[in-house]
């Protein structure tokens, strides 16, 4: 049930606008790209170990 005064995420936004919005947030040239793969203290994170699930 939708609460009064609310709307669905992305309501009124075209597919193209949504694509541009998401692309801008995930762009490797973004101002936060240098922090990707680091913890809160700026230390590099190790990749998770592979699992046998699949």
DOZATOR-931099 format. One record per atom (N, C-alpha, C, CB): residue number from 0; residue in three letters; chain; x, y, z. Coordinates in Angstrom, 1 decimal, padded with zeros to 4 digits. Glycine has a CB too. Example, Ala and Ser with C-alpha at 12.3 -4.5 7.8 and 13.67 -1.06 7.14 Angstrom:
% DOZATOR-931099
- 0, ALA, A, 013.2, -005.7, 007.8
- 0, ALA, A, 012.3, -004.5, 007.8
- 0, ALA, A, 013.2, -003.3, 007.8
- 0, ALA, A, 011.3, -004.5, 009.0
- 1, SER, A, 012.8, -002.2, 007.1
- 1, SER, A, 013.7, -001.1, 007.1
- 1, SER, A, 012.9, 000.0, 007.9
- 1, SER, A, 014.1, -000.6, 005.7
***
This chain:
% DOZATOR-931099
- 0, UNK, A, 000.8, -001.2, 000.0
- 0, UNK, A, 000.0, 000.0, 000.0
- 0, UNK, A, 000.9, 001.2, 000.0
- 0, UNK, A, -001.0, 000.0, 001.2
- 1, UNK, A, 000.5, 002.2, -000.8
- 1, UNK, A, 001.3, 003.4, -000.9
- 1, UNK, A, 000.8, 004.5, 000.1
- 1, UNK, A, 001.2, 004.0, -002.3
- 2, UNK, A, 001.7, 005.1, 000.8
- 2, UNK, A, 001.3, 006.1, 001.8
- 2, UNK, A, 000.9, 007.4, 001.0
- 2, UNK, A, 002.5, 006.4, 002.8
- 3, UNK, A, 000.0, 008.1, 001.6
- 3, UNK, A, -000.4, 009.4, 001.0
- 3, UNK, A, 000.8, 010.3, 000.9
- 3, UNK, A, -001.6, 010.1, 001.8
- 4, UNK, A, 000.9, 011.0, -000.3
- 4, UNK, A, 002.0, 012.0, -000.5
- 4, UNK, A, 003.3, 011.3, -000.9
- 4, UNK, A, 002.2, 012.7, 000.8
- 5, UNK, A, 003.3, 010.0, -001.2
- 5, UNK, A, 004.5, 009.4, -001.7
- 5, UNK, A, 004.3, 008.9, -003.1
- 5, UNK, A, 004.8, 008.2, -000.8
- 6, UNK, A, 005.3, 008.5, -003.8
- 6, UNK, A, 005.3, 008.0, -005.1
- 6, UNK, A, 006.3, 007.0, -005.3
- 6, UNK, A, 005.4, 009.2, -006.2
- 7, UNK, A, 006.2, 006.2, -006.4
- 7, UNK, A, 007.2, 005.2, -006.7
- 7, UNK, A, 008.5, 005.8, -007.1
- 7, UNK, A, 006.6, 004.2, -007.8
- 8, UNK, A, 009.6, 005.1, -006.8
- 8, UNK, A, 010.9, 005.6, -007.2
- 8, UNK, A, 011.0, 005.6, -008.7
- 8, UNK, A, 012.0, 004.6, -006.6
- 9, UNK, A, 011.5, 006.7, -009.2
- 9, UNK, A, 011.6, 006.9, -010.6
- 9, UNK, A, 010.3, 007.3, -011.4
- 9, UNK, A, 012.0, 005.6, -011.2
- 10, UNK, A, 009.2, 007.5, -010.6
- 10, UNK, A, 008.0, 007.9, -011.2
- 10, UNK, A, 008.2, 009.2, -011.9
- 10, UNK, A, 006.9, 008.0, -010.2
- 11, UNK, A, 007.7, 009.3, -013.1
- 11, UNK, A, 007.9, 010.6, -013.9
- 11, UNK, A, 009.2, 010.8, -014.5
- 11, UNK, A, 007.5, 011.7, -013.0
- 12, UNK, A, 010.1, 009.8, -014.4
- 12, UNK, A, 011.4, 009.9, -015.0
- 12, UNK, A, 011.5, 009.0, -016.2
- 12, UNK, A, 012.5, 009.6, -013.9
- 13, UNK, A, 012.0, 009.5, -017.3
- 13, UNK, A, 012.1, 008.6, -018.5
- 13, UNK, A, 013.3, 007.6, -018.3
- 13, UNK, A, 012.4, 009.5, -019.8
- 14, UNK, A, 013.2, 006.6, -019.1
- 14, UNK, A, 014.3, 005.6, -019.1
- 14, UNK, A, 015.7, 006.3, -019.3
- 14, UNK, A, 014.1, 004.5, -020.1
- 15, UNK, A, 015.7, 007.2, -020.3
- 15, UNK, A, 017.0, 007.9, -020.6
- 15, UNK, A, 017.5, 008.7, -019.4
- 15, UNK, A, 016.8, 008.8, -021.8
- 16, UNK, A, 016.6, 009.4, -018.7
- 16, UNK, A, 017.0, 010.1, -017.6
- 16, UNK, A, 017.5, 009.2, -016.4
- 16, UNK, A, 015.8, 011.0, -017.0
- 17, UNK, A, 016.8, 008.1, -016.3
- 17, UNK, A, 017.3, 007.1, -015.2
- 17, UNK, A, 018.6, 006.6, -015.6
- 17, UNK, A, 016.3, 006.0, -015.1
- 18, UNK, A, 018.9, 006.2, -016.8
- 18, UNK, A, 020.2, 005.7, -017.3
- 18, UNK, A, 021.3, 006.7, -017.0
- 18, UNK, A, 020.1, 005.3, -018.8
- 19, UNK, A, 021.0, 008.0, -017.3
- 19, UNK, A, 022.0, 009.0, -017.1
- 19, UNK, A, 022.3, 009.2, -015.6
- 19, UNK, A, 021.6, 010.3, -017.8
- 20, UNK, A, 021.2, 009.2, -014.8
- 20, UNK, A, 021.4, 009.4, -013.4
- 20, UNK, A, 022.3, 008.2, -012.8
- 20, UNK, A, 020.0, 009.4, -012.7
- 21, UNK, A, 022.0, 007.0, -013.1
- 21, UNK, A, 022.7, 005.9, -012.6
- 21, UNK, A, 024.2, 005.9, -013.1
- 21, UNK, A, 022.0, 004.5, -013.0
- 22, UNK, A, 024.3, 006.2, -014.4
- 22, UNK, A, 025.7, 006.2, -015.0
- 22, UNK, A, 026.5, 007.3, -014.3
- 22, UNK, A, 025.6, 006.5, -016.5
- 23, UNK, A, 025.9, 008.4, -014.0
- 23, UNK, A, 026.7, 009.5, -013.3
- 23, UNK, A, 027.1, 009.1, -011.9
- 23, UNK, A, 025.8, 010.7, -013.2
- 24, UNK, A, 026.3, 008.2, -011.2
- 24, UNK, A, 026.6, 007.8, -009.9
- 24, UNK, A, 027.7, 006.7, -009.9
- 24, UNK, A, 025.4, 007.3, -009.2
- 25, UNK, A, 027.8, 006.0, -011.0
- 25, UNK, A, 028.8, 004.8, -011.1
- 25, UNK, A, 030.0, 005.1, -012.0
- 25, UNK, A, 028.0, 003.6, -011.5
- 26, UNK, A, 030.1, 006.3, -012.5
- 26, UNK, A, 031.1, 006.7, -013.4
- 26, UNK, A, 032.5, 006.6, -012.7
- 26, UNK, A, 030.9, 008.1, -013.9
- 27, UNK, A, 033.4, 005.9, -013.3
- 27, UNK, A, 034.8, 005.7, -012.8
- 27, UNK, A, 035.5, 007.1, -012.8
- 27, UNK, A, 035.5, 004.7, -013.5
- 28, UNK, A, 035.0, 008.0, -013.5
- 28, UNK, A, 035.7, 009.4, -013.5
- 28, UNK, A, 035.0, 010.3, -012.4
- 28, UNK, A, 035.5, 010.0, -014.9
- 29, UNK, A, 034.2, 009.7, -011.5
- 29, UNK, A, 033.5, 010.5, -010.5
- 29, UNK, A, 034.5, 011.0, -009.5
- 29, UNK, A, 032.4, 009.7, -009.9
- 30, UNK, A, 034.1, 012.0, -008.7
- 30, UNK, A, 035.1, 012.5, -007.7
- 30, UNK, A, 035.4, 011.5, -006.6
- 30, UNK, A, 034.5, 013.7, -007.1
- 31, UNK, A, 034.6, 010.4, -006.4
- 31, UNK, A, 034.8, 009.4, -005.4
- 31, UNK, A, 035.4, 008.1, -005.9
- 31, UNK, A, 033.5, 009.1, -004.7
- 32, UNK, A, 035.8, 008.1, -007.2
- 32, UNK, A, 036.3, 006.9, -007.8
- 32, UNK, A, 037.6, 006.4, -007.1
- 32, UNK, A, 036.6, 007.1, -009.3
- 33, UNK, A, 038.4, 007.4, -006.6
- 33, UNK, A, 039.7, 007.0, -005.9
- 33, UNK, A, 039.4, 006.3, -004.6
- 33, UNK, A, 040.5, 008.2, -005.7
- 34, UNK, A, 038.2, 006.3, -004.1
- 34, UNK, A, 037.9, 005.6, -002.8
- 34, UNK, A, 037.3, 004.2, -003.0
- 34, UNK, A, 036.9, 006.5, -002.0
- 35, UNK, A, 037.0, 003.9, -004.3
- 35, UNK, A, 036.4, 002.6, -004.5
- 35, UNK, A, 037.4, 001.5, -004.1
- 35, UNK, A, 036.1, 002.5, -006.0
- 36, UNK, A, 036.9, 000.5, -003.4
- 36, UNK, A, 037.7, -000.6, -003.0
- 36, UNK, A, 038.5, -000.4, -001.8
- 36, UNK, A, 038.6, -001.0, -004.1
- 37, UNK, A, 038.2, 000.7, -001.0
- 37, UNK, A, 038.9, 001.0, 000.2
- 37, UNK, A, 037.9, 001.0, 001.4
- 37, UNK, A, 039.6, 002.4, 000.1
- 38, UNK, A, 038.5, 000.8, 002.5
- 38, UNK, A, 037.6, 000.8, 003.7
- 38, UNK, A, 037.5, 002.2, 004.2
- 38, UNK, A, 038.1, -000.1, 004.8
- 39, UNK, A, 036.8, 002.4, 005.3
- 39, UNK, A, 036.5, 003.8, 005.8
- 39, UNK, A, 037.8, 004.5, 006.2
- 39, UNK, A, 035.6, 003.7, 007.0
- 40, UNK, A, 038.9, 003.8, 006.5
- 40, UNK, A, 040.2, 004.4, 006.8
- 40, UNK, A, 041.1, 004.6, 005.6
- 40, UNK, A, 040.9, 003.6, 007.9
- 41, UNK, A, 040.6, 004.3, 004.4
- 41, UNK, A, 041.3, 004.5, 003.2
- 41, UNK, A, 042.3, 003.4, 002.8
- 41, UNK, A, 042.1, 005.8, 003.3
- 42, UNK, A, 042.2, 002.3, 003.6
- 42, UNK, A, 043.1, 001.1, 003.3
- 42, UNK, A, 042.5, 000.2, 002.2
- 42, UNK, A, 043.4, 000.3, 004.6
- 43, UNK, A, 043.3, -000.3, 001.4
- 43, UNK, A, 042.8, -001.2, 000.3
- 43, UNK, A, 042.1, -002.4, 000.9
- 43, UNK, A, 044.0, -001.7, -000.6
- 44, UNK, A, 041.0, -002.8, 000.3
- 44, UNK, A, 040.3, -004.0, 000.7
- 44, UNK, A, 040.8, -005.2, -000.1
- 44, UNK, A, 038.8, -003.8, 000.6
- 45, UNK, A, 040.8, -006.3, 000.6
- 45, UNK, A, 041.1, -007.6, -000.2
- 45, UNK, A, 039.8, -008.1, -000.8
- 45, UNK, A, 041.7, -008.7, 000.8
- 46, UNK, A, 040.0, -008.6, -002.0
- 46, UNK, A, 038.9, -009.2, -002.7
- 46, UNK, A, 038.4, -010.4, -001.9
- 46, UNK, A, 039.2, -009.6, -004.2
- 47, UNK, A, 037.1, -010.6, -001.9
- 47, UNK, A, 036.6, -011.8, -001.2
- 47, UNK, A, 037.1, -013.1, -001.8
- 47, UNK, A, 035.0, -011.8, -001.2
- 48, UNK, A, 037.3, -014.1, -001.0
- 48, UNK, A, 037.8, -015.4, -001.4
- 48, UNK, A, 036.7, -016.0, -002.3
- 48, UNK, A, 038.2, -016.3, -000.3
- 49, UNK, A, 037.1, -016.7, -003.3
- 49, UNK, A, 036.2, -017.4, -004.2
- 49, UNK, A, 035.5, -018.5, -003.4
- 49, UNK, A, 036.9, -018.0, -005.4
- 50, UNK, A, 034.3, -018.8, -003.8
- 50, UNK, A, 033.5, -019.9, -003.1
- 50, UNK, A, 033.3, -021.0, -004.1
- 50, UNK, A, 032.2, -019.4, -002.6
- 51, UNK, A, 032.9, -022.1, -003.6
- 51, UNK, A, 032.6, -023.3, -004.4
- 51, UNK, A, 031.2, -023.3, -004.9
- 51, UNK, A, 032.9, -024.6, -003.7
- 52, UNK, A, 030.4, -022.3, -004.5
- 52, UNK, A, 029.0, -022.2, -004.9
- 52, UNK, A, 028.9, -021.7, -006.3
- 52, UNK, A, 028.2, -021.3, -003.9
- 53, UNK, A, 028.0, -022.2, -007.1
- 53, UNK, A, 027.9, -021.7, -008.4
- 53, UNK, A, 027.1, -022.5, -009.3
- 53, UNK, A, 029.1, -021.5, -009.0
***
